[in-house]
Amino acid sequence: MAIKLHPHAQARLIERGATEEEVIATVESGITFDAQYNRTGFRRNFPFNAEWKGKQYATKKVEAIAAKDGEDWLVITVIVKYF
């Protein structure tokens, strides 16, 4: 199984503060949930303990919304939440 990132997802990585490695780890070992349009969501928390946009946060939650592409996953978008 390969995990590919759509160009939209790659653009969201930069603006939302995630890395490609975090997204891959989220798809490989995160919790799954149903997403809109018959897609699958993957969710995983990462220790952060850093500053993001002027505020200090302990945890970063990465959500990857993906569609099955044969045996592979195509990540459509990435959502990041800090807390």
C-alpha positions in Angstrom: 0.0 0.0 0.0 1.4 3.4 -1.0 0.2 6.7 0.3 0.2 9.6 -2.2 -0.6 13.2 -1.6 -2.8 15.2 -3.9 -1.3 18.7 -4.8 -4.1 20.2 -2.7 -3.0 18.2 0.4 0.7 19.2 -0.2 -0.2 22.9 -0.3 -2.2 22.5 3.0 0.8 20.9 4.7 2.8 24.1 4.5 0.0 26.5 5.5 -1.3 24.3 8.4 2.1 23.2 9.8 2.2 19.4 9.2 4.9 17.4 7.6 4.6 14.7 4.9 6.0 12.2 7.4 3.3 13.0 9.9 0.6 12.6 7.3 2.0 9.2 6.3 2.2 8.1 9.9 -1.4 9.2 10.4 -2.7 7.1 7.5 -0.6 4.1 8.5 -1.4 4.1 12.3 -4.1 6.6 13.0 -7.7 6.2 14.1 -10.0 5.9 11.1 -13.4 7.7 10.7 -16.0 8.1 8.0 -15.6 11.4 6.0 -17.8 13.1 3.4 -18.2 11.9 -0.1 -17.4 8.3 0.7 -13.9 9.1 1.9 -12.0 7.9 4.9 -10.5 10.1 7.5 -7.4 9.3 9.6 -6.6 11.0 12.9 -3.5 11.0 15.1 -2.1 13.2 17.8 1.6 14.1 17.9 3.6 15.7 20.8 4.3 19.2 19.7 5.6 21.3 22.7 6.3 24.3 20.5 4.9 27.6 19.3 2.5 28.0 16.4 1.4 31.4 15.2 2.5 33.0 18.5 1.0 30.6 20.9 2.5 27.6 22.8 0.9 24.2 22.3 1.6 20.7 23.7 -0.2 18.6 21.1 -0.8 18.7 17.3 -3.6 16.6 15.9 -3.3 15.7 12.2 -6.3 14.6 10.2 -5.9 13.3 6.7 -8.9 12.9 4.4 -8.2 10.2 1.8 -9.8 8.2 -1.0 -8.9 4.7 -1.9 -7.0 4.5 -5.2 -6.8 0.8 -6.0 -4.7 -0.6 -3.2 -3.2 2.8 -2.4 -4.5 5.9 -0.5 -4.7 9.3 -2.1 -4.7 12.0 0.6 -7.0 14.8 -0.6 -6.6 17.3 2.2 -4.9 17.7 5.6 -6.4 19.4 8.7 -4.2 20.3 11.7 -5.4 21.3 15.1 -3.3 22.5 18.0 -4.1 22.2 21.7 
